[in-house]
Amino acid sequence: MKSLFTAISLLAAVIIFIIFNAFFINGFFKEIDALLLKLPQTAKEAEDLSEVQKKEALLLLAGVSSEWESKEKYVFSVLEHEKASAFSENLLCARQFFYGEEYAEYASSLASLRNVIKHIVFDEGISFGNVL
């Protein structure tokens, strides 16, 4: 009886962790996506920004990077390495291209970054298909 209780307790702990992790990952990446939506999405939009708006966009990108860095170790430990690495690489590219005023490449990196986020949110969400 004691071993059955132990097994049920372990199973419950694993299920609770999976649910917590899914909510955390989805919330984190949805929050990051909402921040990215505040940035110019196309090269034309980025080119048309005033100097003040460009500085604000750079600060926003820096904030997204700092938010990522604060959760990076956890995300790398619970997600497939390829997904977390793709997010990290695209974020770095978008930031560098924006800083270098290479807006076509920036827009492409930003679109790739948002696409990675969509895949992570879909893949890590709690659904019947993901549980099976």
N, CA, C and O atoms as a printed pandas DataFrame, in Angstrom:
     atom_number atom_name residue_name chain_id  residue_number  x_coord  y_coord  z_coord
0              1         N          MET        A               1    0.829   -1.196    0.000
1              2        CA          MET        A               1    0.000    0.000    0.000
2              3         C          MET        A               1    0.874    1.262    0.000
3              4         O          MET        A               1    0.561    2.258   -0.652
4              5         N          LYS        A               2    1.980    1.186    0.753
5              6        CA          LYS        A               2    2.874    2.326    0.836
6              7         C          LYS        A               2    3.506    2.623   -0.526
7              8         O          LYS        A               2    3.663    3.788   -0.892
8              9         N          SER        A               3    3.865    1.592   -1.269
9             10        CA          SER        A               3    4.488    1.798   -2.583
10            11         C          SER        A               3    3.468    2.357   -3.586
11            12         O          SER        A               3    3.837    3.130   -4.470
12            13         N          LEU        A               4    2.216    1.982   -3.460
13            14        CA          LEU        A               4    1.165    2.526   -4.329
14            15         C          LEU        A               4    0.977    4.012   -4.052
15            16         O          LEU        A               4    0.825    4.805   -4.982
16            17         N          PHE        A               5    0.988    4.389   -2.782
17            18        CA          PHE        A               5    0.868    5.794   -2.419
18            19         C          PHE        A               5    2.057    6.593   -2.954
19            20         O          PHE        A               5    1.884    7.702   -3.458
20            21         N          THR        A               6    3.245    6.040   -2.848
21            22        CA          THR        A               6    4.450    6.695   -3.350
22            23         C          THR        A               6    4.366    6.885   -4.860
23            24         O          THR        A               6    4.696    7.955   -5.371
24            25         N          ALA        A               7    3.931    5.863   -5.569
25            26        CA          ALA        A               7    3.817    5.942   -7.030
26            27         C          ALA        A               7    2.775    6.983   -7.444
27            28         O          ALA        A               7    3.003    7.752   -8.378
28            29         N          ILE        A               8    1.653    7.008   -6.764
29            30        CA          ILE        A               8    0.608    7.991   -7.069
30            31         C          ILE        A               8    1.100    9.407   -6.755
31            32         O          ILE        A               8    0.825   10.345   -7.503
32            33         N          SER        A               9    1.819    9.553   -5.659
33            34        CA          SER        A               9    2.366   10.868   -5.299
34            35         C          SER        A               9    3.363   11.350   -6.346
35            36         O          SER        A               9    3.345   12.521   -6.727
36            37         N          LEU        A              10    4.221   10.469   -6.808
37            38        CA          LEU        A              10    5.197   10.836   -7.843
38            39         C          LEU        A              10    4.493   11.200   -9.151
39            40         O          LEU        A              10    4.862   12.174   -9.808
40            41         N          LEU        A              11    3.502   10.435   -9.519
41            42        CA          LEU        A              11    2.746   10.730  -10.734
42            43         C          LEU        A              11    2.047   12.085  -10.612
43            44         O          LEU        A              11    2.041   12.871  -11.560
44            45         N          ALA        A              12    1.468   12.354   -9.465
45            46        CA          ALA        A              12    0.804   13.643   -9.247
46            47         C          ALA        A              12    1.811   14.791   -9.321
47            48         O          ALA        A              12    1.516   15.844   -9.887
48            49         N          ALA        A              13    2.994   14.588   -8.752
49            50        CA          ALA        A              13    4.029   15.638   -8.792
50            51         C          ALA        A              13    4.470   15.910  -10.225
51            52         O          ALA        A              13    4.666   17.065  -10.602
52            53         N          VAL        A              14    4.627   14.870  -11.017
53            54        CA          VAL        A              14    5.025   15.039  -12.425
54            55         C          VAL        A              14    3.940   15.771  -13.196
55            56         O          VAL        A              14    4.240   16.674  -13.977
56            57         N          ILE        A              15    2.702   15.400  -12.991
57            58        CA          ILE        A              15    1.588   16.047  -13.697
58            59         C          ILE        A              15    1.491   17.522  -13.296
59            60         O          ILE        A              15    1.274   18.382  -14.149
60            61         N          ILE        A              16    1.648   17.812  -12.024
61            62        CA          ILE        A              16    1.605   19.210  -11.553
62            63         C          ILE        A              16    2.741   20.007  -12.178
63            64         O          ILE        A              16    2.536   21.143  -12.605
64            65         N          PHE        A              17    3.940   19.425  -12.238
65            66        CA          PHE        A              17    5.057   20.124  -12.859
66            67         C          PHE        A              17    4.796   20.378  -14.340
67            68         O          PHE        A              17    5.081   21.468  -14.836
68            69         N          ILE        A              18    4.270   19.410  -15.038
69            70        CA          ILE        A              18    3.981   19.566  -16.475
70            71         C          ILE        A              18    2.976   20.693  -16.696
71            72         O          ILE        A              18    3.147   21.516  -17.595
72            73         N          ILE        A              19    1.948   20.727  -15.889
73            74        CA          ILE        A              19    0.931   21.774  -16.018
74            75         C          ILE        A              19    1.521   23.140  -15.678
75            76         O          ILE        A              19    1.303   24.107  -16.407
76            77         N          PHE        A              20    2.260   23.224  -14.584
77            78        CA          PHE        A              20    2.901   24.484  -14.199
78            79         C          PHE        A              20    3.839   24.956  -15.305
79            80         O          PHE        A              20    3.820   26.126  -15.688
80            81         N          ASN        A              21    4.649   24.051  -15.809
81            82        CA          ASN        A              21    5.615   24.402  -16.848
82            83         C          ASN        A              21    4.917   24.893  -18.105
83            84         O          ASN        A              21    5.354   25.873  -18.709
84            85         N          ALA        A              22    3.853   24.239  -18.506
85            86        CA          ALA        A              22    3.126   24.651  -19.712
86            87         C          ALA        A              22    2.563   26.059  -19.542
87            88         O          ALA        A              22    2.662   26.882  -20.452
88            89         N          PHE        A              23    1.979   26.336  -18.391
89            90        CA          PHE        A              23    1.443   27.685  -18.149
90            91         C          PHE        A              23    2.566   28.723  -18.093
91            92         O          PHE        A              23    2.427   29.821  -18.631
92            93         N          PHE        A              24    3.662   28.379  -17.451
93            94        CA          PHE        A              24    4.787   29.310  -17.356
94            95         C          PHE        A              24    5.376   29.608  -18.730
95            96         O          PHE        A              24    5.555   30.772  -19.088
96            97         N          ILE        A              25    5.674   28.576  -19.493
97            98        CA          ILE        A              25    6.277   28.752  -20.821
98            99         C          ILE        A              25    5.341   29.545  -21.728
99           100         O          ILE        A              25    5.771   30.482  -22.401
100          101         N          ASN        A              26    4.069   29.174  -21.746
101          102        CA          ASN        A              26    3.114   29.890  -22.594
102          103         C          ASN        A              26    2.987   31.348  -22.165
103          104         O          ASN        A              26    2.979   32.240  -23.013
104          105         N          GLY        A              27    2.890   31.598  -20.876
105          106        CA          GLY        A              27    2.779   32.974  -20.392
106          107         C          GLY        A              27    4.013   33.794  -20.720
107          108         O          GLY        A              27    3.909   34.942  -21.150
108          109         N          PHE        A              28    5.172   33.205  -20.517
109          110        CA          PHE        A              28    6.425   33.912  -20.782
110          111         C          PHE        A              28    6.539   34.287  -22.253
111          112         O          PHE        A              28    6.832   35.437  -22.578
112          113         N          PHE        A              29    6.312   33.329  -23.142
113          114        CA          PHE        A              29    6.483   33.609  -24.568
114          115         C          PHE        A              29    5.360   34.488  -25.127
115          116         O          PHE        A              29    5.589   35.247  -26.068
116          117         N          LYS        A              30    4.176   34.398  -24.574
117          118        CA          LYS        A              30    3.113   35.319  -25.000
118          119         C          LYS        A              30    3.433   36.745  -24.561
119          120         O          LYS        A              30    3.149   37.698  -25.287
120          121         N          GLU        A              31    4.018   36.891  -23.381
121          122        CA          GLU        A              31    4.429   38.210  -22.902
122          123         C          GLU        A              31    5.530   38.782  -23.802
123          124         O          GLU        A              31    5.496   39.961  -24.155
124          125         N          ILE        A              32    6.485   37.959  -24.164
125          126        CA          ILE        A              32    7.564   38.395  -25.065
126          127         C          ILE        A              32    6.983   38.779  -26.427
127          128         O          ILE        A              32    7.383   39.789  -27.006
128          129         N          ASP        A              33    6.049   37.988  -26.939
129          130        CA          ASP        A              33    5.435   38.291  -28.233
130          131         C          ASP        A              33    4.681   39.618  -28.185
131          132         O          ASP        A              33    4.719   40.392  -29.140
132          133         N          ALA        A              34    3.996   39.878  -27.072
133          134        CA          ALA        A              34    3.282   41.153  -26.930
134          135         C          ALA        A              34    4.265   42.323  -26.951
135          136         O          ALA        A              34    3.963   43.373  -27.518
136          137         N          LEU        A              35    5.420   42.154  -26.348
137          138        CA          LEU        A              35    6.439   43.204  -26.391
138          139         C          LEU        A              35    6.983   43.380  -27.808
139          140         O          LEU        A              35    7.212   44.503  -28.256
140          141         N          LEU        A              36    7.184   42.279  -28.499
141          142        CA          LEU        A              36    7.702   42.354  -29.868
142          143         C          LEU        A              36    6.716   43.020  -30.822
143          144         O          LEU        A              36    7.117   43.634  -31.810
144          145         N          LEU        A              37    5.439   42.897  -30.524
145          146        CA          LEU        A              37    4.422   43.548  -31.364
146          147         C          LEU        A              37    4.485   45.070  -31.267
147          148         O          LEU        A              37    3.976   45.766  -32.145
148          149         N          LYS        A              38    5.098   45.585  -30.222
149          150        CA          LYS        A              38    5.241   47.029  -30.067
150          151         C          LYS        A              38    6.357   47.592  -30.939
151          152         O          LYS        A              38    6.467   48.805  -31.120
152          153         N          LEU        A              39    7.180   46.702  -31.474
153          154        CA          LEU        A              39    8.282   47.115  -32.344
154          155         C          LEU        A              39    7.798   47.259  -33.779
155          156         O          LEU        A              39    6.765   46.697  -34.141
156          157         N          PRO        A              40    8.539   48.011  -34.609
157          158        CA          PRO        A              40    8.187   48.057  -36.033
158          159         C          PRO        A              40    8.328   46.661  -36.636
159          160         O          PRO        A              40    9.323   45.972  -36.407
160          161         N          GLN        A              41    7.324   46.255  -37.408
161          162        CA          GLN        A              41    7.296   44.898  -37.941
162          163         C          GLN        A              41    7.902   44.783  -39.335
163          164         O          GLN        A              41    8.264   43.686  -39.760
164          165         N          THR        A              42    8.015   45.885  -40.041
165          166        CA          THR        A              42    8.552   45.855  -41.401
166          167         C          THR        A              42    9.752   46.794  -41.496
167          168         O          THR        A              42    9.971   47.648  -40.636
168          169         N          ALA        A              43   10.513   46.608  -42.561
169          170        CA          ALA        A              43   11.669   47.480  -42.789
170          171         C          ALA        A              43   11.216   48.920  -42.997
171          172         O          ALA        A              43   11.866   49.851  -42.521
172          173         N          LYS        A              44   10.120   49.106  -43.696
173          174        CA          LYS        A              44    9.601   50.451  -43.961
174          175         C          LYS        A              44    9.230   51.153  -42.658
175          176         O          LYS        A              44    9.567   52.319  -42.454
176          177         N          GLU        A              45    8.527   50.428  -41.774
177          178        CA          GLU        A              45    8.155   51.009  -40.482
178          179         C          GLU        A              45    9.398   51.391  -39.682
179          180         O          GLU        A              45    9.424   52.441  -39.040
180          181         N          ALA        A              46   10.417   50.552  -39.718
181          182        CA          ALA        A              46   11.646   50.836  -38.972
182          183         C          ALA        A              46   12.380   52.039  -39.557
183          184         O          ALA        A              46   12.907   52.868  -38.816
184          185         N          GLU        A              47   12.414   52.133  -40.866
185          186        CA          GLU        A              47   13.090   53.259  -41.513
186          187         C          GLU        A              47   12.400   54.582  -41.217
187          188         O          GLU        A              47   13.056   55.620  -41.132
188          189         N          ASP        A              48   11.078   54.553  -41.060
189          190        CA          ASP        A              48   10.310   55.772  -40.848
190          191         C          ASP        A              48   10.315   56.266  -39.402
191          192         O          ASP        A              48    9.720   57.303  -39.107
192          193         N          LEU        A              49   10.969   55.548  -38.503
193          194        CA          LEU        A              49   11.004   55.962  -37.102
194          195         C          LEU        A              49   11.880   57.197  -36.925
195          196         O          LEU        A              49   12.891   57.366  -37.606
196          197         N          SER        A              50   11.474   58.046  -36.003
197          198        CA          SER        A              50   12.326   59.184  -35.627
198          199         C          SER        A              50   13.464   58.654  -34.754
199          200         O          SER        A              50   13.449   57.496  -34.335
200          201         N          GLU        A              51   14.428   59.496  -34.491
201          202        CA          GLU        A              51   15.561   59.081  -33.658
202          203         C          GLU        A              51   15.099   58.699  -32.248
203          204         O          GLU        A              51   15.609   57.747  -31.659
204          205         N          VAL        A              52   14.144   59.436  -31.722
205          206        CA          VAL        A              52   13.621   59.128  -30.385
206          207         C          VAL        A              52   12.922   57.770  -30.396
207          208         O          VAL        A              52   13.099   56.969  -29.479
208          209         N          GLN        A              53   12.136   57.515  -31.427
209          210        CA          GLN        A              53   11.436   56.231  -31.534
210          211         C          GLN        A              53   12.423   55.080  -31.726
211          212         O          GLN        A              53   12.196   53.985  -31.211
212          213         N          LYS        A              54   13.504   55.309  -32.451
213          214        CA          LYS        A              54   14.523   54.270  -32.624
214          215         C          LYS        A              54   15.174   53.935  -31.286
215          216         O          LYS        A              54   15.422   52.767  -30.986
216          217         N          LYS        A              55   15.450   54.962  -30.482
217          218        CA          LYS        A              55   16.038   54.723  -29.161
218          219         C          LYS        A              55   15.066   53.947  -28.270
219          220         O          LYS        A              55   15.474   53.059  -27.522
220          221         N          GLU        A              56   13.780   54.290  -28.355
221          222        CA          GLU        A              56   12.775   53.561  -27.577
222          223         C          GLU        A              56   12.694   52.108  -28.024
223          224         O          GLU        A              56   12.564   51.207  -27.195
224          225         N          ALA        A              57   12.769   51.876  -29.334
225          226        CA          ALA        A              57   12.737   50.508  -29.854
226          227         C          ALA        A              57   13.970   49.729  -29.406
227          228         O          ALA        A              57   13.869   48.551  -29.065
228          229         N          LEU        A              58   15.122   50.372  -29.405
229          230        CA          LEU        A              58   16.337   49.714  -28.921
230          231         C          LEU        A              58   16.225   49.368  -27.442
231          232         O          LEU        A              58   16.663   48.302  -27.012
232          233         N          LEU        A              59   15.631   50.280  -26.661
233          234        CA          LEU        A              59   15.426   49.999  -25.234
234          235         C          LEU        A              59   14.456   48.839  -25.039
235          236         O          LEU        A              59   14.639   48.011  -24.147
236          237         N          LEU        A              60   13.426   48.786  -25.875
237          238        CA          LEU        A              60   12.470   47.685  -25.792
238          239         C          LEU        A              60   13.147   46.361  -26.152
239          240         O          LEU        A              60   12.934   45.349  -25.484
240          241         N          LEU        A              61   13.956   46.371  -27.199
241          242        CA          LEU        A              61   14.699   45.164  -27.564
242          243         C          LEU        A              61   15.663   44.748  -26.450
243          244         O          LEU        A              61   15.825   43.560  -26.173
244          245         N          ALA        A              62   16.290   45.719  -25.828
245          246        CA          ALA        A              62   17.183   45.417  -24.705
246          247         C          ALA        A              62   16.393   44.826  -23.533
247          248         O          ALA        A              62   16.864   43.916  -22.851
248          249         N          GLY        A              63   15.194   45.351  -23.312
249          250        CA          GLY        A              63   14.338   44.811  -22.254
250          251         C          GLY        A              63   13.906   43.386  -22.531
251          252         O          GLY        A              63   13.880   42.553  -21.626
252          253         N          VAL        A              64   13.568   43.102  -23.784
253          254        CA          VAL        A              64   13.206   41.734  -24.169
254          255         C          VAL        A              64   14.408   40.812  -23.962
255          256         O          VAL        A              64   14.266   39.702  -23.449
256          257         N          SER        A              65   15.582   41.276  -24.362
257          258        CA          SER        A              65   16.803   40.472  -24.182
258          259         C          SER        A              65   17.079   40.211  -22.709
259          260         O          SER        A              65   17.454   39.100  -22.334
260          261         N          SER        A              66   16.899   41.215  -21.883
261          262        CA          SER        A              66   17.150   41.034  -20.456
262          263         C          SER        A              66   16.116   40.092  -19.830
263          264         O          SER        A              66   16.450   39.292  -18.956
264          265         N          GLU        A              67   14.873   40.191  -20.275
265          266        CA          GLU        A              67   13.834   39.266  -19.799
266          267         C          GLU        A              67   14.183   37.838  -20.204
267          268         O          GLU        A              67   14.035   36.906  -19.413
268          269         N          TRP        A              68   14.646   37.673  -21.438
269          270        CA          TRP        A              68   15.053   36.355  -21.927
270          271         C          TRP        A              68   16.227   35.828  -21.096
271          272         O          TRP        A              68   16.214   34.671  -20.675
272          273         N          GLU        A              69   17.222   36.653  -20.863
273          274        CA          GLU        A              69   18.394   36.215  -20.119
274          275         C          GLU        A              69   18.040   35.796  -18.690
275          276         O          GLU        A              69   18.692   34.923  -18.118
276          277         N          SER        A              70   17.013   36.416  -18.118
277          278        CA          SER        A              70   16.624   36.054  -16.753
278          279         C          SER        A              70   15.946   34.681  -16.692
279          280         O          SER        A              70   15.943   34.040  -15.641
280          281         N          LYS        A              71   15.379   34.233  -17.799
281          282        CA          LYS        A              71   14.674   32.943  -17.820
282          283         C          LYS        A              71   15.357   31.909  -18.711
283          284         O          LYS        A              71   14.884   30.777  -18.821
284          285         N          GLU        A              72   16.456   32.286  -19.343
285          286        CA          GLU        A              72   17.093   31.453  -20.357
286          287         C          GLU        A              72   17.483   30.063  -19.846
287          288         O          GLU        A              72   17.234   29.068  -20.526
288          289         N          LYS        A              73   18.084   29.984  -18.674
289          290        CA          LYS        A              73   18.537   28.685  -18.151
290          291         C          LYS        A              73   17.360   27.748  -17.927
291          292         O          LYS        A              73   17.420   26.565  -18.262
292          293         N          TYR        A              74   16.295   28.288  -17.357
293          294        CA          TYR        A              74   15.114   27.446  -17.125
294          295         C          TYR        A              74   14.520   26.980  -18.450
295          296         O          TYR        A              74   14.204   25.802  -18.615
296          297         N          VAL        A              75   14.370   27.904  -19.389
297          298        CA          VAL        A              75   13.768   27.554  -20.677
298          299         C          VAL        A              75   14.612   26.507  -21.402
299          300         O          VAL        A              75   14.071   25.562  -21.974
300          301         N          PHE        A              76   15.923   26.671  -21.380
301          302        CA          PHE        A              76   16.791   25.680  -22.021
302          303         C          PHE        A              76   16.682   24.320  -21.337
303          304         O          PHE        A              76   16.866   23.289  -21.984
304          305         N          SER        A              77   16.386   24.306  -20.045
305          306        CA          SER        A              77   16.296   23.024  -19.340
306          307         C          SER        A              77   14.969   22.308  -19.564
307          308         O          SER        A              77   14.892   21.092  -19.386
308          309         N          VAL        A              78   13.914   23.042  -19.953
309          310        CA          VAL        A              78   12.608   22.389  -20.104
310          311         C          VAL        A              78   12.131   22.289  -21.553
311          312         O          VAL        A              78   11.191   21.545  -21.836
312          313         N          LEU        A              79   12.751   23.013  -22.464
313          314        CA          LEU        A              79   12.369   22.949  -23.874
314          315         C          LEU        A              79   13.412   22.176  -24.663
315          316         O          LEU        A              79   14.538   21.963  -24.211
316          317         N          GLU        A              80   13.003   21.761  -25.857
317          318        CA          GLU        A              80   13.980   21.177  -26.764
318          319         C          GLU        A              80   15.030   22.244  -27.049
319          320         O          GLU        A              80   14.705   23.414  -27.250
320          321         N          HIS        A              81   16.278   21.831  -27.063
321          322        CA          HIS        A              81   17.376   22.780  -27.224
322          323         C          HIS        A              81   17.258   23.567  -28.525
323          324         O          HIS        A              81   17.592   24.752  -28.560
324          325         N          GLU        A              82   16.788   22.928  -29.594
325          326        CA          GLU        A              82   16.686   23.597  -30.890
326          327         C          GLU        A              82   15.716   24.782  -30.844
327          328         O          GLU        A              82   15.976   25.827  -31.439
328          329         N          LYS        A              83   14.608   24.612  -30.141
329          330        CA          LYS        A              83   13.615   25.683  -30.048
330          331         C          LYS        A              83   14.156   26.867  -29.254
331          332         O          LYS        A              83   14.053   28.015  -29.687
332          333         N          ALA        A              84   14.727   26.582  -28.104
333          334        CA          ALA        A              84   15.263   27.645  -27.268
334          335         C          ALA        A              84   16.434   28.338  -27.964
335          336         O          ALA        A              84   16.579   29.558  -27.882
336          337         N          SER        A              85   17.248   27.570  -28.633
337          338        CA          SER        A              85   18.391   28.130  -29.348
338          339         C          SER        A              85   17.928   28.990  -30.528
339          340         O          SER        A              85   18.493   30.054  -30.781
340          341         N          ALA        A              86   16.910   28.535  -31.241
341          342        CA          ALA        A              86   16.371   29.321  -32.362
342          343         C          ALA        A              86   15.830   30.656  -31.859
343          344         O          ALA        A              86   16.039   31.692  -32.490
344          345         N          PHE        A              87   15.140   30.630  -30.732
345          346        CA          PHE        A              87   14.635   31.880  -30.157
346          347         C          PHE        A              87   15.795   32.810  -29.812
347          348         O          PHE        A              87   15.785   33.987  -30.172
348          349         N          SER        A              88   16.781   32.281  -29.121
349          350        CA          SER        A              88   17.922   33.083  -28.693
350          351         C          SER        A              88   18.669   33.685  -29.886
351          352         O          SER        A              88   19.019   34.865  -29.868
352          353         N          GLU        A              89   18.907   32.890  -30.902
353          354        CA          GLU        A              89   19.638   33.364  -32.083
354          355         C          GLU        A              89   18.858   34.432  -32.836
355          356         O          GLU        A              89   19.428   35.447  -33.237
356          357         N          ASN        A              90   17.565   34.215  -33.031
357          358        CA          ASN        A              90   16.748   35.200  -33.754
358          359         C          ASN        A              90   16.617   36.504  -32.980
359          360         O          ASN        A              90   16.601   37.579  -33.579
360          361         N          LEU        A              91   16.524   36.422  -31.656
361          362        CA          LEU        A              91   16.461   37.636  -30.841
362          363         C          LEU        A              91   17.758   38.430  -30.970
363          364         O          LEU        A              91   17.735   39.648  -31.146
364          365         N          LEU        A              92   18.873   37.739  -30.882
365          366        CA          LEU        A              92   20.166   38.410  -31.012
366          367         C          LEU        A              92   20.311   39.046  -32.400
367          368         O          LEU        A              92   20.776   40.180  -32.518
368          369         N          CYS        A              93   19.916   38.320  -33.443
369          370        CA          CYS        A              93   20.008   38.862  -34.809
370          371         C          CYS        A              93   19.115   40.085  -34.977
371          372         O          CYS        A              93   19.546   41.097  -35.530
372          373         N          ALA        A              94   17.889   40.001  -34.508
373          374        CA          ALA        A              94   16.971   41.138  -34.651
374          375         C          ALA        A              94   17.535   42.362  -33.950
375          376         O          ALA        A              94   17.485   43.470  -34.484
376          377         N          ARG        A              95   18.059   42.163  -32.783
377          378        CA          ARG        A              95   18.623   43.285  -32.020
378          379         C          ARG        A              95   19.837   43.886  -32.732
379          380         O          ARG        A              95   19.956   45.107  -32.840
380          381         N          GLN        A              96   20.723   43.038  -33.210
381          382        CA          GLN        A              96   21.922   43.532  -33.890
382          383         C          GLN        A              96   21.583   44.221  -35.208
383          384         O          GLN        A              96   22.157   45.260  -35.533
384          385         N          PHE        A              97   20.654   43.647  -35.963
385          386        CA          PHE        A              97   20.279   44.265  -37.235
386          387         C          PHE        A              97   19.596   45.612  -37.019
387          388         O          PHE        A              97   19.832   46.553  -37.777
388          389         N          PHE        A              98   18.755   45.711  -35.998
389          390        CA          PHE        A              98   18.111   46.990  -35.722
390          391         C          PHE        A              98   19.155   48.018  -35.304
391          392         O          PHE        A              98   19.131   49.161  -35.761
392          393         N          TYR        A              99   20.056   47.611  -34.447
393          394        CA          TYR        A              99   21.106   48.520  -33.994
394          395         C          TYR        A              99   21.977   48.969  -35.168
395          396         O          TYR        A              99   22.387   50.128  -35.226
396          397         N          GLY        A             100   22.259   48.064  -36.097
397          398        CA          GLY        A             100   23.071   48.383  -37.263
398          399         C          GLY        A             100   22.300   49.037  -38.395
399          400         O          GLY        A             100   22.850   49.309  -39.462
400          401         N          GLU        A             101   21.014   49.288  -38.151
401          402        CA          GLU        A             101   20.119   49.924  -39.122
402          403         C          GLU        A             101   20.019   49.142  -40.435
403          404         O          GLU        A             101   19.867   49.718  -41.512
404          405         N          GLU        A             102   20.108   47.829  -40.316
405          406        CA          GLU        A             102   19.881   46.933  -41.452
406          407         C          GLU        A             102   18.440   46.424  -41.314
407          408         O          GLU        A             102   18.195   45.311  -40.849
408          409         N          TYR        A             103   17.511   47.264  -41.729
409          410        CA          TYR        A             103   16.113   47.049  -41.394
410          411         C          TYR        A             103   15.456   45.892  -42.136
411          412         O          TYR        A             103   14.534   45.277  -41.600
412          413         N          ALA        A             104   15.892   45.579  -43.333
413          414        CA          ALA        A             104   15.322   44.428  -44.045
414          415         C          ALA        A             104   15.668   43.135  -43.301
415          416         O          ALA        A             104   14.817   42.265  -43.114
416          417         N          GLU        A             105   16.918   43.025  -42.885
417          418        CA          GLU        A             105   17.342   41.845  -42.129
418          419         C          GLU        A             105   16.678   41.807  -40.754
419          420         O          GLU        A             105   16.315   40.744  -40.251
420          421         N          TYR        A             106   16.527   43.000  -40.154
421          422        CA          TYR        A             106   15.841   43.095  -38.858
422          423         C          TYR        A             106   14.413   42.565  -38.970
423          424         O          TYR        A             106   13.976   41.761  -38.147
424          425         N          ALA        A             107   13.694   43.020  -39.987
425          426        CA          ALA        A             107   12.293   42.597  -40.157
426          427         C          ALA        A             107   12.212   41.092  -40.377
427          428         O          ALA        A             107   11.310   40.430  -39.862
428          429         N          SER        A             108   13.146   40.560  -41.135
429          430        CA          SER        A             108   13.173   39.117  -41.375
430          431         C          SER        A             108   13.456   38.352  -40.079
431          432         O          SER        A             108   12.802   37.349  -39.795
432          433         N          SER        A             109   14.419   38.821  -39.304
433          434        CA          SER        A             109   14.741   38.171  -38.029
434          435         C          SER        A             109   13.584   38.271  -37.042
435          436         O          SER        A             109   13.302   37.327  -36.305
436          437         N          LEU        A             110   12.918   39.418  -37.033
437          438        CA          LEU        A             110   11.784   39.598  -36.139
438          439         C          LEU        A             110   10.638   38.653  -36.520
439          440         O          LEU        A             110   10.002   38.057  -35.650
440          441         N          ALA        A             111   10.384   38.522  -37.818
441          442        CA          ALA        A             111    9.341   37.593  -38.274
442          443         C          ALA        A             111    9.702   36.156  -37.900
443          444         O          ALA        A             111    8.841   35.391  -37.467
444          445         N          SER        A             112   10.967   35.792  -38.065
445          446        CA          SER        A             112   11.411   34.446  -37.676
446          447         C          SER        A             112   11.274   34.239  -36.179
447          448         O          SER        A             112   10.859   33.172  -35.727
448          449         N          LEU        A             113   11.619   35.253  -35.420
449          450        CA          LEU        A             113   11.507   35.194  -33.965
450          451         C          LEU        A             113   10.062   34.977  -33.534
451          452         O          LEU        A             113    9.781   34.135  -32.681
452          453         N          ARG        A             114    9.156   35.734  -34.121
453          454        CA          ARG        A             114    7.740   35.585  -33.770
454          455         C          ARG        A             114    7.206   34.227  -34.210
455          456         O          ARG        A             114    6.334   33.661  -33.552
456          457         N          ASN        A             115    7.723   33.701  -35.319
457          458        CA          ASN        A             115    7.323   32.371  -35.782
458          459         C          ASN        A             115    7.795   31.296  -34.796
459          460         O          ASN        A             115    7.057   30.354  -34.508
460          461         N          VAL        A             116    8.999   31.432  -34.290
461          462        CA          VAL        A             116    9.509   30.496  -33.289
462          463         C          VAL        A             116    8.624   30.534  -32.044
463          464         O          VAL        A             116    8.303   29.493  -31.471
464          465         N          ILE        A             117    8.236   31.728  -31.634
465          466        CA          ILE        A             117    7.361   31.871  -30.459
466          467         C          ILE        A             117    6.035   31.167  -30.689
467          468         O          ILE        A             117    5.542   30.463  -29.809
468          469         N          LYS        A             118    5.456   31.353  -31.869
469          470        CA          LYS        A             118    4.177   30.689  -32.171
470          471         C          LYS        A             118    4.312   29.180  -32.084
471          472         O          LYS        A             118    3.427   28.507  -31.557
472          473         N          HIS        A             119    5.410   28.643  -32.594
473          474        CA          HIS        A             119    5.619   27.195  -32.535
474          475         C          HIS        A             119    5.814   26.718  -31.097
475          476         O          HIS        A             119    5.291   25.672  -30.709
476          477         N          ILE        A             120    6.553   27.471  -30.323
477          478        CA          ILE        A             120    6.763   27.080  -28.927
478          479         C          ILE        A             120    5.447   27.090  -28.169
479          480         O          ILE        A             120    5.143   26.141  -27.446
480          481         N          VAL        A             121    4.666   28.143  -28.324
481          482        CA          VAL        A             121    3.385   28.241  -27.614
482          483         C          VAL        A             121    2.461   27.099  -28.030
483          484         O          VAL        A             121    1.783   26.507  -27.191
484          485         N          PHE        A             122    2.436   26.795  -29.318
485          486        CA          PHE        A             122    1.580   25.704  -29.792
486          487         C          PHE        A             122    2.082   24.356  -29.273
487          488         O          PHE        A             122    1.299   23.549  -28.774
488          489         N          ASP        A             123    3.383   24.117  -29.392
489          490        CA          ASP        A             123    3.940   22.822  -29.007
490          491         C          ASP        A             123    3.903   22.576  -27.507
491          492         O          ASP        A             123    3.757   21.436  -27.068
492          493         N          GLU        A             124    4.032   23.626  -26.727
493          494        CA          GLU        A             124    4.111   23.465  -25.279
494          495         C          GLU        A             124    2.780   23.694  -24.571
495          496         O          GLU        A             124    2.703   23.566  -23.349
496          497         N          GLY        A             125    1.743   24.027  -25.315
497          498        CA          GLY        A             125    0.437   24.245  -24.719
498          499         C          GLY        A             125   -0.184   22.950  -24.241
499          500         O          GLY        A             125    0.186   21.856  -24.669
500          501         N          ILE        A             126   -1.129   23.105  -23.351
501          502        CA          ILE        A             126   -1.827   21.915  -22.841
502          503         C          ILE        A             126   -3.000   21.640  -23.769
503          504         O          ILE        A             126   -3.961   22.407  -23.836
504          505         N          SER        A             127   -2.895   20.547  -24.467
505          506        CA          SER        A             127   -3.979   20.098  -25.336
506          507         C          SER        A             127   -3.988   18.575  -25.319
507          508         O          SER        A             127   -3.024   17.945  -24.885
508          509         N          PHE        A             128   -5.052   18.008  -25.780
509          510        CA          PHE        A             128   -5.177   16.564  -25.784
510          511         C          PHE        A             128   -4.061   15.932  -26.621
511          512         O          PHE        A             128   -3.470   14.928  -26.223
512          513         N          GLY        A             129   -3.786   16.519  -27.762
513          514        CA          GLY        A             129   -2.732   15.994  -28.634
514          515         C          GLY        A             129   -1.355   16.070  -28.014
515          516         O          GLY        A             129   -0.538   15.171  -28.214
516          517         N          ASN        A             130   -1.078   17.134  -27.260
517          518        CA          ASN        A             130    0.226   17.264  -26.624
518          519         C          ASN        A             130    0.393   16.318  -25.443
519          520         O          ASN        A             130    1.505   15.882  -25.147
520          521         N          VAL        A             131   -0.689   16.003  -24.778
521          522        CA          VAL        A             131   -0.615   15.092  -23.645
522          523         C          VAL        A             131   -0.352   13.680  -24.122
523          524         O          VAL        A             131    0.400   12.939  -23.489
524          525         N          LEU        A             132   -0.962   13.300  -25.231
525          526        CA          LEU        A             132   -0.720   11.964  -25.760
526          527         C          LEU        A             132    0.605   11.936  -26.437
527          528         O          LEU        A             132    1.011   10.897  -26.958
